[in-house]
């Protein structure tokens, strides 16, 4: 069992930046890590993915503004968010899914609010 704890959310003005962290209680080597977000009344949306080898992918809506990274030694994944827009307002969740076996874990989420 792996527990995930997100932090770093908050209130920021449009054009500002925030850095989110997702700290795992155990080793994340061998896990694909994703950041999702969910705005009120909306479905949960995939924002960014980082694979075990470090390859990344992004939703078109955040490409060029968000950067996902991982530090396996610290069991931590980051999401750096720049040039934030009001439409980025959502609860951001971290998900860890083991690549070669069972294991699919979610954090409790962290609120990001971008004011115009």
Secondary structure by P-SEA (a helix, b strand, c coil): cbbbbbcbbbbbcccbbbbbbbbbcccccccbbbbbbbcccccccccccccccbbbbbcccccccbbbbbcccccbbbbbbcccccccccbbbbbbbbcccbbbbbccbbbbbbcc
